[in-house]
Amino acid sequence: MLICPTCNFENPNSNKFCQNCGASLTEKECQQCGVFLPLDAVECHSCDATCSEIWLAIATKEGEPLAVEADNQEERVDKPNKLQQNNKDNISQETPKLFEAGSYLDSQGRYKMLESLPTFFENTVKAEACVKVIDCQPYQLSPINAMLANPQEQSTNTSVGEDKIPSLAKTYIALQPYCNLGIPPIHDAWQMDNMQVILIEDRSDWFYLLELWQDEATTSLQIIHYFYQMTQLWDVLEPFNCRQSLLDLNNLRIDEDESLALERLYPDIRKDSQDSFPEDNTVKALGKVWHALFRESQRTQFGLLLELLGNLDSGEIATSEELRSRLQFISTELQGESNQNEDNSQDNLIVASKGEASSATVLQLDEFEQSPTKIDDMPTVVLPMQLASLENAGLTDVGKQRDRNEDYFGIETKVNKVELPKSKVAGGRGLYILCDGMGGHAGGEVASELAVSTLRQYFQENWKSDGLPKEEIIREGVFQANKAIHDINQQDDRSGVGRMGTTLVVVLIQDTRVAVAHVGDSRLYRVTRKGGLEQITVDHEVGQREISRGVEPSIAYSRPDAYQLTQALGPRDNNFIAPEVQFLEINQDTLFVLTSDGLSDNDLLEKHWQTNLLNLISSEANLEKGVRDLINLANKYNGHDNITAILMRAKVRPNLEGNR
């Protein structure tokens, strides 16, 4: 089954184009410049950007050396499907030798090796090696991912096709609910004669945790945060006998959000051996790793932590629960020292339990719905955040059925960057306005453009402080935009459907704080890796009004007027509008999406956010291309109305400088 990269439609393997949206299934599009490339291309020939996801293949074998199987090379590597044969032929007229760079690691000709397996792996009886590969059939759902998509099969399915699932792969599969805690995602796995292979996310280029330890800008509180995260992973890995994964400094990495991550999983090979060390199965082993981090980084241990490590060494702290309790105490003490000369503002460092509202970022995940452990009940160490970057892109389109475009948008941003050898700080301010006009000949265009220009001018005059405007100031701006449109309606003696109006959604960003105001059914969405897609605004329409009164949604939206607006700018005076204003915190890397209903209708974003929005959180993703793709998506599935979208990507990092 081929999964369309544009619409997620499932196609037969023989299809060259998606039978739902027509997208190519034999080419892929460069996410930076939009050029179409062969499926097995690693880099774009136009802009040199990496255009293939690289996977780390972990190969293990027990038995005869692989070199004796070279005679079977043709049988193993020359079985790509027809869609891949042309791409394969274009790259090389000479078939690479078995397990050399450019050959295929699997018998189906799907995973091309970017580097050769080391010689020792081929010529020894028992060995393990790691190589980087690309998936030459990226639209083909792997058997492992098919199993993960259908959890009911996990308990009964012990093989994939003719190949059994390697035992270590089963551990990765079981731990996939904990990927947000740092467990690497698994892509595929198979067993081929005496060799087992698993494919996981390649994290070999990620920063080491030790590198962060060596950075003088890393605070004591952040160190406690990483220790706390390691205790969470310790409990997660224990049932799977993989705690060894935490005991190797080279396996401890940092993701782009500066959270702890494991490069791969290691089984507890010492557990039942004669060389077993009892402390390796207790939290005392974590203490050894923490000692090693300080020793290798030549960083000085501080008082409270020094005492804790001594208690670990002596056995006074024997369980992970006791260890977390002590870490929580140290965190509270450090915060008290940091804030003793500060006001008790929302921006101070705090400790929050699960479910508590906080303006700081929860750096440890506290959402483990699939977890059988007690992690749900743990308190969480949190750190304040600072803006690292703020980017945006906007685009509007008339759609397929309208003669004119009544949508209008405006973007104004100002970003100040300060880069030093050991720190990078950005201060950002952004104003983003989107309007969907309506009413009479050319009335919609006038109303939407007038609302945008009025609000731009208003905030230029009334947003001069370093913080966000207060709620009443934001409301007044909306009222002034409404009055500007209403006055024209009155002057031109417009009536009924001839009275022009517009919806409005406006977003103001100041560093990591956000204010949102809206009237009508234009929307704001928020996308994060941990929270997924969230609709921030609630449409001002009859159906939603009835739901707020307690009517069942199915009944509320069975009304013929369910989608009729209950509020809009312009048709009535200020007594008849009540703009909703809310304030948010950016506590993790976030993509904000402003949309008119031409894009949001028919739950289009809810259906396609994982393919069209989630990847845009990454700094490497091109927002200009991303917003074009959204317009194209809306024209394919909606197209009945004008389409407008604004994308804003805010990247944040822990605020270390202010709490050293």
C-alpha positions in Angstrom: 0.0 0.0 0.0 1.4 3.4 -1.0 0.5 6.3 1.2 0.1 9.6 -0.7 2.4 12.2 0.7 -0.1 15.0 0.0 -3.5 13.6 1.1 -2.6 10.3 3.0 -4.8 8.3 0.7 -4.0 4.6 0.5 -3.2 3.5 -3.0 -2.3 0.1 -4.6 1.4 -0.5 -5.0 1.0 -0.4 -8.7 -0.2 3.2 -8.8 2.1 5.9 -10.2 -0.2 8.7 -9.2 -2.6 9.1 -6.2 -6.0 8.1 -7.4 -7.5 10.6 -4.9 -5.5 13.8 -5.5 -3.3 13.0 -8.5 0.0 13.5 -6.6 3.0 11.6 -8.0 3.9 8.4 -6.2 7.2 7.9 -8.1 8.8 11.3 -7.2 9.3 13.4 -4.1 9.4 17.2 -3.7 12.3 19.0 -2.2 11.0 20.7 1.0 13.3 23.7 0.4 12.9 24.6 -3.3 10.0 22.5 -4.6 12.0 20.6 -7.2 10.8 17.1 -8.0 13.4 14.3 -7.4 13.7 10.6 -7.7 12.6 8.7 -4.6 16.1 7.6 -3.8 17.7 11.0 -4.1 19.7 11.9 -0.9 20.3 15.6 -1.8 18.5 18.0 -4.0 20.4 18.7 -7.3 19.0 22.2 -7.3 19.6 23.6 -3.8 21.8 20.8 -2.2 19.3 20.4 0.7 19.0 16.9 2.2 15.8 15.6 0.9 15.7 12.0 2.2 15.1 11.0 5.8 18.2 9.0 6.9 17.7 6.0 9.1 20.2 4.2 11.3 20.3 0.5 10.5 21.5 -1.7 13.4 22.6 -5.1 12.0 23.5 -8.1 14.2 24.4 -11.6 13.2 25.2 -14.9 14.7 26.5 -17.8 12.5 28.6 -18.2 9.4 30.4 -15.1 8.0 28.3 -13.2 5.5 31.1 -13.3 2.9 30.1 -16.9 2.0 26.7 -15.6 0.9 28.1 -13.4 -1.8 27.0 -15.8 -4.5 23.4 -15.0 -3.5 23.9 -11.3 -4.0 21.9 -11.1 -7.2 19.0 -12.8 -5.6 19.1 -10.5 -2.6 19.6 -7.0 -4.1 17.9 -7.1 -7.4 14.3 -7.3 -6.3 13.1 -3.7 -6.3 9.5 -3.1 -7.4 8.9 -1.6 -10.9 8.5 1.9 -9.5 12.1 1.8 -8.1 13.8 0.0 -11.0 14.3 3.1 -13.2 15.7 5.1 -10.3 18.1 2.3 -9.4 19.3 2.0 -13.0 19.9 5.7 -13.3 22.3 5.8 -10.4 24.7 3.1 -11.4 25.0 0.7 -14.4 27.2 -1.6 -12.2 25.6 -3.4 -9.3 27.5 -2.7 -6.1 28.9 -5.6 -4.1 27.0 -7.0 -1.3 26.7 -4.7 1.7 28.8 -1.9 0.1 27.7 1.7 -0.1 25.1 1.9 -2.8 23.8 -1.6 -2.4 20.6 -2.6 -0.6 20.6 -3.9 2.9 17.3 -5.8 2.5 16.3 -8.5 0.0 13.5 -6.3 -1.4 15.8 -3.6 -2.7 14.2 -0.9 -0.5 16.9 0.3 1.9 20.0 1.7 0.1 23.2 1.9 2.2 24.9 5.2 2.3 28.0 3.5 3.8 29.5 0.1 3.7 29.3 -2.5 6.4 32.7 -2.8 8.1 34.8 -5.8 7.0 34.8 -7.3 10.5 31.0 -7.7 10.3 31.2 -9.8 7.2 34.0 -12.0 8.3 33.2 -12.8 11.9 30.7 -15.2 13.4 29.0 -12.9 15.9 29.0 -9.1 15.3 27.0 -5.9 15.3 27.4 -2.9 13.1 25.5 0.3 12.3 25.2 2.0 8.9 23.1 4.8 7.5 20.4 4.0 4.9 17.7 5.8 3.0 14.2 4.4 2.3 13.9 4.2 -1.5 10.2 3.5 -1.1 9.2 6.2 1.4 5.5 6.2 0.4 5.3 2.4 1.1 4.1 1.8 4.7 6.6 -0.4 6.4 5.3 -3.6 8.1 6.4 -2.3 11.5 4.5 1.0 11.0 1.5 -0.9 9.7 1.6 -2.9 13.0 1.9 0.3 15.1 -1.0 1.8 13.2 -3.1 -1.2 14.2 -2.2 -2.0 17.8 -4.6 -4.9 17.9 -2.2 -6.8 15.7 0.8 -6.3 18.0 -0.2 -9.0 20.4 -0.8 -11.7 17.7 1.5 -10.7 14.9 4.9 -12.3 15.4 6.2 -12.1 11.9 6.2 -9.7 9.0 5.8 -11.5 5.7 8.3 -14.3 5.7 10.7 -12.6 8.1 10.4 -12.8 11.9 10.6 -9.6 13.9 14.0 -9.4 15.7 13.7 -9.6 19.5 15.2 -6.1 20.0 12.7 -4.7 17.5 9.9 -5.9 19.8 11.3 -3.8 22.6 11.4 -0.7 20.3 7.8 -1.4 19.3 6.7 -1.7 22.9 8.4 1.5 23.8 7.0 3.7 21.0 4.4 5.3 23.4 7.5 6.8 25.1 9.1 8.5 22.1 8.4 11.9 23.6 10.6 10.8 26.5 13.6 10.3 24.2 13.0 6.7 22.9 14.0 6.5 19.2 11.2 5.8 16.8 11.5 2.5 14.9 10.9 2.5 11.1 11.3 -1.1 10.1 12.9 -4.4 11.1 13.5 -7.8 9.6 15.5 -11.1 9.9 17.4 -12.4 6.9 19.1 -15.8 7.5 21.6 -15.2 10.2 21.3 -11.4 10.2 18.8 -9.3 12.1 18.2 -5.6 11.2 16.3 -2.8 12.8 15.9 0.7 11.4 15.5 3.6 13.8 15.7 7.4 13.6 19.3 8.5 13.0 20.5 10.6 15.9 24.2 10.3 15.3 24.5 14.0 14.5 22.7 15.2 17.5 24.6 16.9 20.3 25.9 14.8 23.2 24.6 15.5 26.6 28.3 15.8 27.7 28.7 18.7 25.3 26.0 20.6 27.1 27.6 19.7 30.4 30.8 21.4 29.3 29.0 24.6 28.4 29.4 27.1 31.2 26.0 28.6 30.3 24.3 25.4 31.5 22.7 26.1 34.9 22.5 24.0 38.0 18.7 23.9 37.6 19.0 22.6 34.1 21.4 19.8 35.3 18.8 18.8 37.8 16.2 18.8 35.0 18.3 16.2 33.0 18.8 14.1 36.1 15.1 14.1 36.7 14.4 13.1 33.1 16.9 10.2 33.4 15.1 8.8 36.4 11.9 8.8 34.4 13.6 6.9 31.6 15.1 4.5 34.2 11.6 3.4 35.2 10.4 3.2 31.6 13.3 1.0 30.6 13.3 -1.3 33.6 10.5 -3.7 32.5 12.3 -4.1 29.2 15.8 -4.7 30.7 17.3 -1.8 28.7 18.5 0.4 31.5 22.0 0.0 30.1 20.9 2.5 27.5 21.2 5.2 30.2 24.7 4.1 31.4 26.7 5.0 28.3 27.6 8.7 28.0 28.0 8.3 24.2 24.3 7.2 24.0 22.9 10.3 25.7 22.0 13.0 23.2 20.1 16.3 23.1 17.2 17.0 20.7 16.5 20.4 19.1 14.3 21.3 22.1 17.3 20.6 24.4 15.6 17.6 26.0 17.3 14.4 26.8 17.2 11.6 24.1 18.7 8.2 23.6 20.6 7.4 20.4 19.5 3.8 20.6 18.5 1.0 23.1 21.0 -1.3 24.7 19.9 -4.5 26.5 21.1 -5.1 30.1 23.6 -7.8 28.9 25.2 -8.0 32.4 22.0 -8.8 34.3 22.4 -12.6 34.4 26.1 -12.9 33.6 29.0 -13.9 35.9 30.3 -10.4 35.5 27.2 -8.8 36.8 27.5 -5.9 39.1 24.5 -5.6 41.5 24.6 -1.8 41.5 24.0 -1.8 37.7 20.5 -2.8 38.4 19.8 -0.1 41.0 19.7 3.7 40.9 23.2 3.7 42.2 24.2 3.1 38.5 22.7 6.5 37.7 24.9 8.1 40.3 28.0 6.6 38.5 26.8 8.2 35.2 26.3 11.5 36.9 29.8 11.4 38.4 31.1 10.6 35.0 29.4 13.6 33.4 31.0 15.9 36.0 34.4 14.2 35.7 34.5 14.2 31.9 33.3 17.8 31.6 35.6 19.0 34.4 32.6 20.8 35.9 32.4 21.3 39.7 29.6 19.7 41.6 27.5 22.0 43.7 26.6 21.5 47.4 23.1 20.0 47.3 23.9 17.7 44.4 27.2 16.6 46.0 25.2 15.5 49.0 22.7 13.6 46.9 25.4 11.8 45.0 27.0 10.8 48.3 23.6 9.4 49.5 23.4 7.4 46.2 26.9 5.9 46.6 26.1 4.9 50.2 22.8 3.3 49.4 20.7 5.8 51.5 18.8 6.5 48.3 17.6 3.1 47.0 14.6 3.8 44.7 13.9 6.0 41.8 10.9 7.5 43.7 13.3 8.6 46.5 15.7 10.0 44.0 13.0 12.0 42.3 11.9 13.4 45.6 15.4 14.6 46.4 15.8 16.1 43.0 12.5 17.9 43.4 13.7 19.3 46.7 17.0 20.5 45.2 15.1 22.1 42.3 12.9 24.0 44.8 15.9 25.2 46.7 17.7 26.4 43.6 14.7 28.3 42.5 14.5 30.0 45.8 18.1 31.1 45.6 17.5 32.4 42.0 14.3 34.3 42.9 15.1 35.7 46.3 15.6 39.2 44.8 12.8 38.8 42.3 9.1 39.4 42.3 6.8 36.4 42.4 5.8 37.0 38.8 4.6 34.4 36.4 8.0 34.4 34.7 9.8 33.1 37.8 11.0 29.5 37.9 8.3 27.3 39.4 7.5 23.6 40.1 4.2 22.4 38.8 2.3 19.1 39.2 0.6 17.6 36.3 -2.5 19.5 35.3 -1.4 22.8 36.8 -1.3 25.9 34.6 2.1 27.3 34.2 3.7 30.1 32.1 7.0 28.2 32.1 7.8 25.3 29.9 7.4 21.7 31.1 10.6 20.2 29.8 9.7 16.7 31.0 6.7 15.1 29.2 3.8 14.6 31.6 1.3 13.1 29.2 1.6 9.3 29.2 -1.9 8.1 28.5 -0.5 4.7 27.3 1.9 4.3 30.2 1.3 1.7 32.9 3.8 3.3 35.2 3.4 6.0 37.9 5.0 8.7 35.9 1.6 10.4 35.5 1.6 11.2 39.2 5.1 12.7 39.3 5.7 16.4 39.9 7.6 18.1 37.0 10.6 20.4 37.0 10.0 23.3 34.7 12.2 26.1 33.3 11.3 29.5 31.8 11.8 29.9 28.1 13.2 32.6 25.8 12.5 33.2 22.1 15.2 31.8 19.8 13.6 32.7 16.5 10.4 34.0 14.9 9.5 33.3 11.3 6.4 33.7 9.2 4.8 33.3 5.8 1.4 34.3 4.4 -0.6 33.7 1.2 -4.1 34.2 -0.1 -5.8 32.6 -3.1 -9.1 33.2 -4.8 -10.0 29.5 -4.9 -11.7 27.6 -7.7 -15.2 29.0 -7.6 -15.0 32.7 -6.8 -14.5 35.5 -9.2 -12.8 37.8 -6.7 -10.8 37.4 -3.5 -12.5 39.0 -0.4 -9.8 37.7 2.0 -7.0 40.0 3.2 -4.1 39.6 5.6 -1.4 41.7 7.1 1.9 40.8 8.8 4.3 43.1 10.7 7.3 41.6 12.6 10.4 42.9 14.3 13.0 40.6 15.6 16.2 41.6 17.5 18.9 38.9 17.6 21.9 38.9 19.9 24.5 36.1 19.3 27.4 35.5 21.6 29.9 32.6 21.8 27.9 30.9 24.5 24.4 32.2 24.0 21.9 33.2 21.3 18.9 35.3 22.2 16.1 36.7 20.1 13.5 39.4 21.1 10.5 39.3 18.8 7.3 41.2 18.2 4.8 40.2 15.6 1.3 41.4 14.5 -0.6 39.0 12.3 -4.1 39.8 11.0 -6.4 37.7 8.8 -9.9 38.8 7.6 -12.5 37.1 5.4 -14.8 39.7 3.9 -18.4 39.5 2.8 -21.3 41.6 1.5 -22.4 43.3 -1.7 -20.5 44.2 -4.8 -16.8 44.6 -3.9 -17.9 45.0 -0.2 -16.0 42.1 1.1 -12.7 43.3 -0.3 -13.2 46.8 1.2 -14.2 45.5 4.6 -11.4 43.0 5.0 -8.7 45.5 3.8 -10.1 48.3 5.9 -10.1 46.1 9.0 -6.4 45.1 8.5 -5.3 48.7 7.8 -7.2 50.1 10.8 -5.7 47.5 13.2 -2.2 48.0 11.9 -2.4 51.8 12.4 -4.1 51.3 15.8 -1.4 49.0 17.2 1.4 51.2 15.8 0.0 53.9 18.0 -1.0 51.8 21.0 1.6 49.1 21.3 4.8 50.8 22.3 5.7 49.0 25.5 7.9 46.0 25.9 5.0 43.8 26.8 1.7 42.8 25.2 -1.1 45.3 25.2 -3.7 44.7 27.9 -7.0 43.0 27.1 -9.0 46.3 27.0 -6.5 47.9 24.6 -6.8 44.9 22.2 -10.6 45.0 22.4 -10.6 48.7 21.7 -8.6 48.0 18.5 -11.2 45.6 17.3 -14.0 48.0 18.1 -12.3 50.7 16.1 -12.0 48.3 13.1 -15.7 47.5 13.5 -16.6 51.2 13.6 -14.6 52.0 10.5 -16.5 49.5 8.5 -19.9 50.2 10.1 -19.5 54.0 9.3 -19.1 53.2 5.6 -22.2 51.0 5.7 -24.1 53.9 7.2 -22.8 56.5 4.9 -23.6 54.5 1.8 -27.0 53.5 3.2 -26.2 49.8 2.7 -28.8 47.4 4.0 -29.4 43.7 4.3 -26.9 41.5 2.5 -25.5 44.6 0.9 -24.0 45.6 4.3 -20.3 44.7 4.1 -18.5 43.0 6.9 -15.6 40.7 7.7 -14.4 38.1 10.1 -11.2 38.8 12.0 -8.5 36.8 13.8 -5.5 38.8 15.1 -2.5 37.5 16.9 0.1 39.6 18.8 3.4 38.0 19.8 5.9 39.6 22.2 8.8 37.2 22.9 7.2 34.1 24.3 3.8 35.6 25.1 0.8 35.6 22.7 -2.5 37.5 22.6 -5.3 36.4 20.3 -8.6 38.2 19.4 -11.2 37.0 17.0 -14.6 37.7 15.6 -16.4 35.3 13.3 -15.2 32.0 11.9 -11.6 32.7 10.9 -9.4 30.5 13.1 -6.1 30.2 14.9 -4.5 26.8 15.3 -1.5 25.8 17.3 0.8 22.9 16.4 3.4 21.4 18.7 5.2 18.1 18.8 3.9 17.2 22.2 0.4 18.6 21.9 -0.3 18.0 18.2 -3.0 20.2 16.6 -5.1 22.5 18.8 -7.8 24.8 17.7 -7.4 27.9 19.8 -10.4 30.0 18.7 -14.1 28.9 18.7 -16.2 30.0 15.7 -18.8 32.6 16.2 -21.6 30.8 14.5 -25.1 29.5 15.3 -24.0 25.9 15.7 -21.4 26.7 18.3 -23.7 29.0 20.1 -26.2 26.2 20.5 -23.5 23.8 21.7 -22.6 26.4 24.4 -26.2 26.3 25.5 -26.0 22.6 26.0 -27.4 21.3 22.7 -25.8 18.1 21.4 -23.4 18.9 18.5 -25.2 16.6 16.0 -28.5 18.5 16.7 -26.9 21.9 16.8 -25.3 21.4 13.3 -28.5 19.9 11.8 -30.0 23.3 11.8 -30.1 24.9 8.3 -28.5 28.1 9.7 -25.9 26.3 11.8 -23.0 27.9 9.9 -24.5 31.4 9.9 -22.2 33.9 11.7 -23.4 35.3 15.0 -20.7 38.0 15.0 -18.8 39.9 12.3 -17.1 43.3 12.0 -19.1 46.0 10.2 -22.8 45.1 9.8 -23.7 46.3 13.3 -22.3 48.9 15.8 -20.0 48.1 18.7 -22.9 47.1 21.0 -23.4 44.0 18.9 -19.9 42.5 18.9 -18.0 40.8 21.7 -14.5 40.0 20.5 -12.9 37.1 22.4 -9.4 37.8 23.7 -7.1 35.2 25.2 -3.5 35.0 26.2 -1.1 32.1 25.6 2.5 31.2 26.4 5.0 29.7 24.0 6.6 27.0 26.1 7.9 24.8 23.3 8.6 25.1 19.6 5.3 26.1 18.1 3.7 26.6 14.7 0.7 29.0 14.7 -1.7 28.8 11.8 -4.2 31.6 11.0 -6.8 30.4 8.4 -9.9 31.6 6.7 -12.7 29.1 6.4 -11.7 28.2 2.8 -8.8 26.2 4.4 -10.4 25.1 7.7 -13.8 23.9 6.2 -14.5 20.2 6.3 -12.0 19.6 9.0 -9.2 19.8 6.4 -6.4 20.7 8.8 -7.6 18.1 11.4 -7.3 15.4 8.7 -3.9 16.6 7.2 -2.0 18.3 10.0 0.4 15.4 10.5 1.6 15.6 6.8 1.2 19.3 6.1 1.9 21.1 9.4 3.9 18.9 11.9 7.1 19.0 9.8 7.0 22.8 9.6 8.0 23.1 13.2 11.5 22.1 12.2 13.8 25.0 11.4 14.9 23.3 8.2 11.3 23.4 6.8 10.5 26.2 4.3 7.4 28.1 5.5 6.9 29.7 2.1 6.6 26.3 0.6 4.5 25.1 3.5 1.9 27.8 3.0 1.8 27.2 -0.7 1.2 23.5 0.0 -1.7 24.5 2.3 -3.3 26.6 -0.4 -3.0 23.7 -2.9 -4.4 21.3 -0.4 -7.5 23.5 0.1 -8.0 23.9 -3.6 -8.0 20.1 -4.0 -10.4 19.4 -1.2 -12.4 22.6 -0.8 -11.9 25.3 -3.4 -15.4 26.7 -2.9 -14.2 29.8 -1.2 -11.2 32.2 -1.0 -8.3 30.6 0.8 -5.9 32.4 3.1 -3.3 31.1 5.6 -0.6 32.7 7.7 2.1 30.5 9.3 4.2 31.6 12.3 7.0 29.5 13.6 8.3 30.3 17.1 11.4 28.5 18.3 12.2 28.7 22.0 15.0 27.5 24.3 15.5 27.5 28.1 16.3 30.9 29.6 19.6 30.0 31.2 21.2 33.4 31.5 18.7 34.9 33.8 18.9 32.1 36.3 22.6 31.3 36.7 
